[in-house]
Amino acid sequence: MKKPRGLIAIAFILQLSAGLPLAQSETPKADNPAAVATRYVRQLQNQMRDPDSFVLERVFSHVIEPLTKQAAKRIGKKEAAKWADRVGTIEFCFEYRSRNGYGGMNRGVAVAPIDGTVVPYSDALLDIVGGTCAGVWPGDKREITAEVK
């Protein structure tokens, strides 16, 4: 029996518009990180209190590298094992501004793996990383803002 293609396409579009993560088989390939980052920008914008005020400042892509022994020891065996599973995958970092509940504009940073959902950093975590993607990934990263906007 043939599967109705139209229903599958509609379910896929509804899943994207709802901001839900894609199933593993539906995840776009890493050969076009700008297309994946563009999807995450829409998802991030929809999470804002005032989505119309959202301004994307910069977007970076980064290939996850193995942890140093010192870093692995600091985060513990369980988290280090999770990290090891991500080595070689692409992650994105977004710097943005958006209107807060009091009418002022706040800066924010969010990260997203290529196969997951975008996660804005809390204020406490922003203080730790210095409020920029440079603080999130001090090493090698590629700016892809022009390709995403």
C-alpha positions as CSV (number, residue, x, y, z in Angstrom):
1,M,0.0,0.0,0.0
2,K,1.4,3.4,-1.0
3,K,1.9,6.0,1.8
4,P,0.2,9.3,1.2
5,R,3.0,11.7,0.6
6,G,0.9,14.8,1.2
7,L,0.1,13.8,4.8
8,I,3.8,13.2,5.5
9,A,4.7,16.7,4.1
10,I,2.0,18.4,6.1
11,A,3.1,16.6,9.3
12,F,6.7,17.7,8.6
13,I,5.7,21.4,8.0
14,L,3.6,21.4,11.2
15,Q,6.5,20.0,13.2
16,L,8.8,22.7,11.9
17,S,6.3,25.5,12.6
18,A,5.7,24.2,16.1
19,G,9.5,24.6,16.8
20,L,9.9,20.9,17.6
21,P,13.1,19.1,16.9
22,L,13.2,17.1,13.8
23,A,13.4,13.3,14.0
24,Q,16.9,11.9,13.3
25,S,15.9,10.7,9.8
26,E,14.5,14.1,8.8
27,T,17.5,16.1,10.1
28,P,19.1,18.1,7.2
29,K,22.6,17.1,6.3
30,A,25.6,19.0,7.7
31,D,26.7,20.0,4.2
32,N,24.5,23.1,4.3
33,P,24.8,24.5,7.8
34,A,23.4,27.9,6.8
35,A,20.0,26.3,5.9
36,V,19.9,24.5,9.2
37,A,20.9,27.7,11.1
38,T,18.1,29.6,9.2
39,R,15.6,27.2,10.5
40,Y,16.9,27.6,14.0
41,V,16.7,31.4,13.7
42,R,12.9,31.1,13.0
43,Q,12.6,28.8,16.0
44,L,14.5,31.1,18.3
45,Q,12.5,34.1,17.1
46,N,9.3,32.3,17.9
47,Q,10.5,31.7,21.5
48,M,10.9,35.5,22.2
49,R,8.3,37.4,24.2
50,D,8.0,39.9,21.3
51,P,9.0,37.9,18.1
52,D,8.6,41.1,16.0
53,S,11.4,42.8,17.9
54,F,13.9,40.0,17.3
55,V,17.2,41.2,15.7
56,L,19.8,38.6,14.7
57,E,23.3,40.0,15.2
58,R,25.7,37.2,14.5
59,V,25.6,33.4,13.8
60,F,28.6,31.1,14.1
61,S,29.0,27.4,13.2
62,H,31.5,25.2,15.1
63,V,32.6,21.6,14.8
64,I,32.6,19.9,18.2
65,E,36.1,18.8,19.2
66,P,37.2,16.3,21.8
67,L,37.5,17.5,25.4
68,T,40.9,17.9,26.9
69,K,41.6,15.6,29.9
70,Q,41.3,18.5,32.2
71,A,37.9,19.6,30.9
72,A,36.6,16.0,30.9
73,K,37.6,15.7,34.6
74,R,36.0,19.0,35.5
75,I,32.6,18.1,34.0
76,G,32.5,14.5,35.1
77,K,32.3,11.1,33.4
78,K,28.6,11.2,32.5
79,E,28.8,14.6,30.8
80,A,32.1,13.7,29.2
81,A,30.5,10.6,27.7
82,K,27.6,12.8,26.2
83,W,30.2,15.2,24.8
84,A,32.2,12.3,23.2
85,D,29.0,11.3,21.3
86,R,28.9,14.9,19.8
87,V,32.5,15.1,18.6
88,G,32.6,15.9,14.9
89,T,29.0,17.3,14.7
90,I,28.2,20.9,14.0
91,E,26.8,23.3,16.6
92,F,25.5,26.8,16.1
93,C,25.7,29.9,18.2
94,F,23.4,32.9,17.8
95,E,23.8,36.4,19.2
96,Y,20.6,38.4,19.1
97,R,18.6,41.2,20.6
98,S,14.9,41.2,21.6
99,R,12.4,43.3,23.5
100,N,11.9,42.2,27.1
101,G,8.7,42.5,29.2
102,Y,9.6,46.1,30.3
103,G,9.9,47.4,26.7
104,G,13.8,47.5,26.7
105,M,16.0,45.6,24.4
106,N,18.1,42.7,25.8
107,R,21.0,40.9,24.2
108,G,21.0,37.1,24.2
109,V,23.0,34.1,23.2
110,A,21.6,30.7,22.1
111,V,23.2,27.5,21.0
112,A,21.8,24.6,19.0
113,P,23.3,21.3,17.8
114,I,22.6,20.4,14.2
115,D,20.1,17.7,15.2
116,G,18.3,19.3,18.1
117,T,16.5,22.4,19.3
118,V,17.8,25.9,19.9
119,V,18.4,26.8,23.6
120,P,18.7,30.4,24.8
121,Y,21.3,30.8,27.6
122,S,20.1,31.9,31.0
123,D,21.3,35.2,32.4
124,A,23.6,33.4,34.8
125,L,25.2,31.4,32.0
126,L,25.5,34.6,29.9
127,D,27.6,36.2,32.6
128,I,29.9,33.2,32.7
129,V,30.5,33.2,28.9
130,G,30.7,37.0,28.6
131,G,27.5,37.3,26.7
132,T,29.0,36.4,23.3
133,C,29.6,33.3,21.2
134,A,33.3,33.9,21.7
135,G,32.8,33.0,25.3
136,V,30.8,29.9,24.4
137,W,33.5,28.6,22.0
138,P,36.8,30.2,22.6
139,G,38.4,28.1,19.8
140,D,37.8,27.8,16.1
141,K,34.4,28.9,14.7
142,R,33.1,30.2,11.4
143,E,30.8,33.2,11.1
144,I,27.9,32.5,8.8
145,T,25.7,35.5,9.5
146,A,25.6,36.7,5.9
147,E,24.5,33.3,4.7
148,V,21.7,33.1,7.3
149,K,20.2,36.6,7.1
